Every structure is written in structure tokens, then in C-alpha cells.
Amino acid sequence: MLSRSAPTWFVALSLVAALSGGCAYSRPEAVEVPKDAPAAPPFELPDQQRAAVSLAQLRATGPVVLVFYRGDWCPYCRAQLDRIQARLGELQATDARVVAITVDTPDQSLALAKKRGYQFPILQDEAGRIGSQYGVWDKEAELHLPATFIVDREGKIRLRYVGEGKRDRVTVDQVLAVLKDVRT
């Protein structure tokens, strides 16, 4: 028989699982490290402050981690961005710049970044033009598939991970492993 505190315990455990990544999964075999390293489509998008940010500008100092996500309403997206923020120091120690890309408006992205303490830019791809160029735009749903790319300083794609569903996300450890190879 469950005590009256069981629902509170269950909610707390569910929250811990969600924040630790327990609600998401990753397919190690889906981590693509292209051998021919194709060129990444260039872009310039506004960030949450409405300042223009280009891929060329981002990769000037090192590799770039591009994280396409569905929207601020998606709990799996927020959990992934939370995990990235929690390990942002490790990612930046590889000289990488992290940016998230969404269909949300700048105001939505600014509110999300402030509320959750994100210290990386969130770029707006409201029409899905850049998502289409990267092959991660779901035209029917009008949002990005969850996807992560690493673009090196020369503008070549060094990692491509596209989720099969809303829960399928690359892990920070998988990203760090590729970033270590990119640096050498």
C-alpha cells in the first residue's frame, strides 16, 4: 500500500529523471562523423537580443556546436538545453561555441534564456530556412527536428546527429568526444 507521500515522491523522481536525461535517449550508432566533412551551409540569423549572428563569425575562434530544437514548449528540448548549460564550461574548454537554433521568436527565446539561465545564444530560424538547408526541417509540423551539428573552423561538418523523434538527442559526452577529435 502506498503512503500519502507516494505521489510527491513519484513527482520528485520524475523531475530528477527528466533533468538527468532519463526521459531522453541517444542512439550511439546515429552519431555521424562524416569522413569527407561536407561544408556547412552558411547562415546569418538574429539572436534573442535581435543581433545578427553568422556561422562565419561563430567559427572564427573555434568549432561551433549547433543545436536545433523544436521550441520552448518542448520539455525534451529544455532538458537538453539544461544539460548543455550545466556542462557549458567543458564545451567551451575545447574552444567551441554553442548556439541553439529554434523557430521561436526572439522574445520567446529571451524569456527562456533568462528563466533557465542559458549563457549561449539562441538564434531564430522562424521560417525554417536554415533548418531546411541542414536537412532538419519538418515542413508538415513547421519546426526543427532535434539535431546537433559540429562545424569546425574551416566550415566543415564534423558531427551530424538528427533525432528520430522528440526524445532522441545526442549526449554532451558524445559531443565532447567529437570536439576533442576536432581539436587535434
SVG drawing of the C-alpha trace seen along z (x, -y; Angstrom):
<svg xmlns="http://www.w3.org/2000/svg" viewBox="-2 -43 48 45">
<polyline fill="none" stroke="black" stroke-width="0.4" points="0.0,0.0 1.3,-3.4 1.5,-6.2 0.1,-9.6 3.6,-10.9 4.0,-8.5 2.7,-10.9 5.1,-13.6 8.0,-11.1 7.0,-10.0 6.9,-13.6 10.3,-14.3 11.8,-11.1 10.2,-12.0 11.8,-15.5 15.2,-14.1 14.9,-11.7 13.9,-14.4 16.7,-16.7 19.3,-14.0 18.3,-12.9 16.3,-9.9 13.4,-10.9 15.5,-11.1 17.7,-8.6 20.6,-8.7 21.5,-6.3 25.3,-6.0 25.2,-4.5 23.4,-7.7 26.4,-9.9 27.7,-10.6 31.2,-11.9 31.4,-12.4 34.6,-11.2 34.5,-13.7 33.5,-16.6 31.0,-18.4 30.7,-22.2 28.2,-23.5 25.5,-25.8 26.4,-29.4 23.8,-31.5 23.1,-34.7 20.3,-34.7 19.1,-37.1 19.8,-36.0 17.4,-36.5 18.7,-40.1 17.9,-40.6 21.6,-41.0 22.8,-39.3 25.0,-36.3 26.7,-34.4 28.2,-31.0 31.4,-32.5 31.6,-34.9 30.9,-32.0 33.6,-29.7 36.3,-32.3 37.6,-31.3 37.0,-27.5 34.4,-24.8 30.7,-25.5 28.0,-23.3 24.7,-23.9 21.7,-22.6 18.4,-22.7 15.4,-22.4 11.6,-22.3 10.6,-25.2 10.5,-26.5 7.3,-24.5 9.1,-21.2 10.2,-19.6 12.8,-17.4 14.3,-20.4 14.5,-22.3 16.1,-19.3 18.7,-19.0 19.5,-22.7 19.7,-22.5 22.3,-19.6 24.3,-21.7 24.2,-24.7 25.3,-22.5 28.4,-21.4 29.0,-24.6 32.4,-25.1 33.6,-21.7 32.3,-22.5 34.0,-25.9 37.2,-24.4 37.5,-22.8 37.3,-26.3 33.8,-25.5 31.0,-28.0 27.5,-26.6 24.4,-28.1 20.8,-26.8 18.5,-27.4 14.7,-27.5 11.6,-28.6 10.6,-30.6 10.5,-34.4 13.3,-36.5 11.0,-37.4 10.3,-33.7 14.0,-32.8 15.0,-35.8 12.4,-34.8 13.6,-31.1 17.2,-32.1 16.6,-34.4 14.3,-31.9 16.7,-29.0 20.0,-30.9 21.3,-29.9 24.6,-31.5 24.7,-30.7 23.0,-32.5 19.6,-31.3 19.2,-32.0 15.8,-32.5 15.0,-30.5 11.3,-31.4 10.7,-30.3 12.8,-27.2 15.1,-28.3 18.3,-27.2 16.7,-24.1 15.8,-23.1 19.4,-23.7 20.7,-21.4 18.0,-18.8 16.3,-19.1 13.1,-21.0 9.8,-19.2 7.7,-21.1 4.5,-19.5 4.9,-20.4 6.7,-23.6 9.5,-23.0 13.0,-21.6 13.8,-18.0 16.0,-17.7 19.5,-17.8 23.1,-18.7 26.0,-19.5 29.6,-20.4 31.1,-22.7 34.9,-23.1 36.8,-26.4 37.1,-25.7 33.3,-25.4 33.2,-21.6 30.6,-19.5 32.4,-17.2 29.3,-15.7 25.7,-15.3 23.1,-13.8 19.4,-14.0 16.9,-12.6 14.3,-10.1 11.8,-11.6 11.2,-14.2 13.2,-12.3 16.2,-11.3 19.1,-13.6 22.9,-13.4 24.5,-13.4 27.0,-16.1 29.6,-13.3 29.2,-12.3 29.6,-16.0 32.7,-16.3 34.3,-13.2 34.0,-14.7 35.2,-18.1 38.3,-16.5 39.0,-14.9 38.3,-18.2 40.9,-20.0 43.7,-17.5"/>
</svg>
